[in-house]
Amino acid sequence: MQQGIYIVANNNVYDQLVALLNSIEANYSQDIPVCVIPYNNNIDLVEKEVSQRKNVSLFENQATIEKWERFVTKVQALYYDYPYESGNKKKAQKVQHSRKYCAFDGEFDKFIFIDCDTLVFRPLDYVFQKLDDYDFVVHDFQRKTFEKKRIVDDFAEVLQKFYPSRDALARQFHCSGFWGAKRGAIAEQDLEVFIQDLASGEIRVFRDALSEQCLLNYMTLKKSVKLYNPTLDRNSEYCTGVCVTSKHFEEKQNILYDKGKRLTYLHYMGVSNQLFGQLCEWQRSKLPFKNALLSITDKLLKRQIGSIPYKDVFMHYRFLHEA
């Protein structure tokens, strides 16, 4: 049974891609197959990087990409046509954001999808092992955000009848930045059912906005997948925070720890591509006393490089193999 990792990338996230690949290599495996799904056709830098790594390939199944684009386009059409009572301006992400769903039809029997703006800090074998007993493996506290924003309530109106309680439903919500599943977990026939049910009125679950994350949750909730999330088990050694907004992580030899527990990964959620680019350009500069000058230049140039949490850890992995 082949196992591997999927990442979506293009030239705009090249620095993040290099850092993630280096962290996987340094902290997990130099041999685990990694497949990069192109976000769009702007990928010449990505293609060059892929060609230099023996374990990394480019996803080239155009039929699968088009299949998921058709599905998401249909969902978006239903979303924009539905007469939401709130009258809020409708917001939907670009179709390319959903290319991560191609992982369900890829080459790996078991896989982990990882957002590009992420660093891996420990082996991921436990995720693949959990897929022997579970349909879907995640590692996040996104359910709390969904509850705070009342997204759980929107979904509960439609889906709670399939779950024993609202709390049971809430515990199934997850992030879309790090997840493990098996090939075919969401199949062609499932997409047909999703479209039919969304057209019948279930599209209202996306009351405030249609995002690839909410759509992935809709699919896993409708399938009633057997889900494992170590953050639901406080006694698990893997129960740690994962988001860059958590300021209490401790760094030891370029690894982050949460109250003594080693992080599985860190997601630089909310840090823009522009900031990452500015950070890497700053690292490449030959200015003396760069650390002391950073706050001054940030003010002069109206930047926020110095505000990026755990920026030194990111730069370690980004430039791991560069002099």
C-alpha positions in Angstrom: 0.0 0.0 0.0 1.6 3.2 -1.1 1.6 6.2 1.2 2.4 9.8 0.4 1.9 13.5 1.0 0.1 16.0 -1.2 0.7 19.8 -1.3 -0.8 22.5 -3.5 1.6 25.1 -4.7 2.6 27.6 -7.4 5.3 30.2 -7.7 3.6 32.6 -5.3 4.3 30.2 -2.4 7.7 28.9 -3.6 9.5 29.9 -0.4 6.8 28.1 1.8 7.0 25.0 -0.4 10.8 24.8 0.0 10.6 25.3 3.7 7.9 22.6 4.1 9.8 20.1 1.9 12.9 20.7 3.9 11.1 20.2 7.2 9.6 16.9 6.0 13.0 15.7 5.0 14.7 16.8 8.2 12.0 15.7 10.7 10.2 12.9 9.1 11.7 11.2 6.0 13.9 11.8 3.0 12.0 9.0 1.1 8.3 9.6 1.7 6.8 10.4 -1.7 5.5 13.9 -2.0 3.2 15.0 -4.9 2.7 18.7 -5.6 -0.7 19.6 -7.1 -0.4 22.8 -9.2 -2.5 25.7 -8.0 -2.5 27.1 -11.5 -0.1 27.2 -14.5 2.3 29.6 -12.8 4.7 26.8 -11.6 8.1 27.1 -13.4 9.9 27.6 -10.0 7.9 24.7 -8.6 8.8 22.4 -11.5 12.5 23.2 -11.1 12.3 22.4 -7.3 10.4 19.2 -8.0 13.0 18.1 -10.5 15.8 18.4 -7.9 14.2 16.2 -5.3 14.1 12.4 -5.9 11.0 11.8 -3.8 8.9 14.7 -5.1 6.6 14.6 -8.2 4.1 16.9 -9.9 0.4 16.0 -10.1 -0.3 15.8 -13.8 -3.8 14.2 -14.0 -5.6 16.9 -15.8 -8.8 14.9 -16.0 -9.0 14.8 -12.2 -8.3 18.5 -11.9 -11.1 19.2 -14.4 -13.4 16.9 -12.6 -13.1 18.7 -9.3 -13.2 22.1 -11.0 -16.6 21.1 -12.5 -17.9 20.0 -9.1 -16.8 23.2 -7.3 -18.1 25.4 -10.1 -21.5 23.7 -9.7 -21.4 24.2 -6.0 -20.5 27.9 -6.5 -23.4 28.4 -8.9 -25.9 26.9 -6.4 -24.4 29.2 -3.7 -24.8 32.4 -5.7 -28.3 31.4 -6.8 -29.6 30.7 -3.3 -31.7 33.6 -1.8 -30.0 33.9 1.6 -32.2 35.8 4.1 -29.3 37.7 5.7 -28.7 39.7 2.5 -25.0 39.6 3.2 -22.6 40.0 0.2 -21.7 36.5 -0.9 -18.1 35.4 -0.8 -16.6 32.3 -2.4 -13.0 31.3 -2.9 -11.5 30.6 -6.3 -11.9 27.2 -7.7 -8.1 26.6 -7.5 -8.3 26.6 -3.7 -10.2 23.3 -3.9 -7.6 21.5 -6.0 -6.5 19.8 -2.8 -9.5 17.6 -3.3 -7.6 15.9 -6.2 -5.8 14.0 -3.4 -8.9 11.7 -3.2 -8.1 10.5 -6.8 -4.3 10.5 -6.7 -1.7 7.8 -6.7 -1.4 7.2 -2.9 -3.6 4.6 -1.2 -3.1 6.4 2.0 -2.3 10.1 2.0 -1.8 13.2 4.1 -2.6 16.6 2.6 -0.6 19.5 4.1 -1.1 23.2 3.3 2.0 24.8 1.9 2.5 27.4 4.7 3.3 24.7 7.2 6.4 23.1 8.8 6.5 19.5 9.9 8.3 18.8 13.2 7.9 15.1 13.8 7.3 11.8 12.0 3.8 11.4 10.5 3.7 7.6 10.7 1.0 7.8 13.4 -1.4 9.5 10.9 -1.0 6.7 8.4 -1.4 4.1 11.2 -4.6 5.7 12.3 -6.0 5.3 8.8 -6.1 1.6 9.4 -9.0 2.2 11.9 -10.4 5.6 10.8 -11.6 7.1 7.5 -10.3 10.6 8.2 -7.4 11.9 10.4 -7.1 15.5 11.3 -5.1 17.5 13.9 -6.5 20.9 14.9 -8.9 22.9 17.0 -10.8 24.4 14.1 -14.1 23.1 15.6 -13.8 25.9 18.3 -13.6 28.6 15.6 -16.6 27.1 13.8 -18.6 27.2 17.0 -17.5 30.7 17.8 -18.5 31.9 14.3 -21.8 29.9 14.6 -21.0 27.9 11.5 -21.8 24.8 13.5 -25.3 26.2 13.9 -25.7 26.7 10.2 -24.7 23.1 9.5 -26.8 21.8 12.4 -30.0 23.0 10.8 -29.3 20.6 8.0 -27.2 17.8 9.3 -27.9 17.4 13.0 -30.4 14.7 12.3 -27.6 12.5 11.3 -25.7 12.9 14.6 -26.8 12.0 18.1 -26.3 15.6 19.4 -25.1 19.0 18.4 -21.9 18.4 20.4 -21.3 15.2 18.5 -21.7 17.2 15.3 -19.3 19.9 16.5 -16.6 17.4 17.3 -16.6 16.3 13.7 -15.5 19.7 12.3 -11.9 20.1 11.3 -9.4 22.3 9.4 -8.5 21.7 5.8 -4.8 22.4 6.1 -3.7 19.1 7.5 -5.7 15.9 7.0 -5.2 12.2 6.2 -7.5 9.9 4.2 -7.6 7.0 1.8 -7.9 7.2 -2.0 -11.5 7.2 -3.0 -12.8 8.3 0.4 -14.9 10.8 -1.6 -15.9 9.1 -4.8 -17.6 10.1 -8.0 -21.0 9.0 -6.9 -20.7 11.0 -3.7 -20.2 14.2 -5.8 -23.5 13.5 -7.6 -25.3 13.1 -4.3 -23.7 16.2 -2.8 -24.9 18.3 -5.8 -28.4 16.9 -5.6 -28.7 17.6 -1.8 -27.2 21.0 -2.1 -29.6 21.9 -4.9 -32.5 20.7 -2.7 -31.7 23.4 -0.2 -28.7 22.2 1.8 -26.6 24.9 0.1 -27.8 27.2 2.9 -25.2 25.7 5.2 -22.7 28.1 3.5 -24.7 31.1 4.8 -21.8 33.5 5.3 -19.2 32.3 2.9 -18.3 29.3 0.7 -14.8 28.2 1.3 -12.9 25.1 0.4 -12.6 24.4 4.1 -16.4 24.5 4.7 -17.0 22.5 1.6 -14.6 19.8 2.7 -16.4 19.7 6.1 -19.7 19.4 4.3 -18.4 16.4 2.4 -16.9 14.6 5.4 -20.0 15.4 7.5 -22.4 14.1 4.8 -20.3 10.9 4.5 -20.3 10.5 8.3 -16.7 9.6 8.2 -15.1 7.9 11.2 -12.8 10.8 12.3 -9.8 10.8 14.5 -8.4 14.0 16.0 -5.7 13.8 18.7 -6.8 17.2 20.1 -10.0 15.5 21.4 -7.8 13.4 23.6 -6.0 15.6 26.2 -3.8 12.6 27.3 -2.4 12.0 23.8 1.2 12.9 23.2 0.0 14.4 19.9 -2.5 16.8 21.6 -0.8 20.1 20.9 -1.6 23.4 19.3 -0.7 23.8 15.7 -1.4 27.4 14.7 1.1 30.2 14.4 -1.2 32.5 16.4 -0.3 30.5 19.6 2.5 32.5 21.1 3.5 30.1 23.9 5.3 27.5 21.9 9.0 26.9 23.0 11.7 26.4 20.4 14.5 23.9 20.9 16.9 23.2 18.1 14.4 24.4 15.5 11.6 22.2 16.8 8.6 23.7 18.6 7.0 22.3 21.8 3.7 23.0 23.4 4.1 22.6 27.2 6.7 19.9 26.7 4.9 18.1 23.9 6.6 18.2 20.5 4.4 19.7 17.8 3.5 17.6 14.8 3.3 20.7 12.6 3.0 24.4 12.7 0.6 26.2 10.3 1.5 29.8 9.5 -2.2 30.6 9.0 -2.8 34.3 8.2 0.8 35.1 7.2 0.5 36.5 3.7 2.6 35.4 0.7 3.9 39.0 0.6 5.2 38.8 4.1 6.9 35.5 3.5 8.6 37.0 0.4 9.8 40.1 2.3 11.1 37.9 5.1 13.1 35.7 2.6 14.5 38.8 0.8 15.5 40.2 4.2 17.3 37.0 5.0 19.2 37.1 1.7 20.3 40.7 2.2 23.9 41.3 3.3 23.2 44.1 5.7 25.2 44.1 9.0 23.3 43.9 12.3 20.2 42.7 10.5 18.4 41.7 13.6 18.9 45.1 15.2 17.8 46.9 12.1 14.7 44.9 11.4 12.2 46.9 13.5 13.6 50.2 12.2 13.3 49.1 8.6 9.8 47.7 9.2 8.7 51.2 10.4 10.5 53.0 7.5 9.1 50.7 4.8 5.8 50.1 6.5 6.3 46.4 6.7 5.5 43.8 9.4 8.3 41.3 9.0 9.2 41.5 12.6 5.7 40.5 13.7 5.8 37.1 12.0 5.7 34.6 14.9 8.4 31.9 14.8 10.0 33.6 11.8 13.5 32.3 12.7 12.2 28.7 12.7 10.7 29.2 9.2 14.0 30.7 7.9 16.0 27.8 9.3 14.0 25.4 7.1 13.7 27.7 4.1 17.4 28.1 3.8 18.4 24.7 5.2 20.3 23.6 2.1 21.6 27.1 1.1 24.9 28.6 2.0 
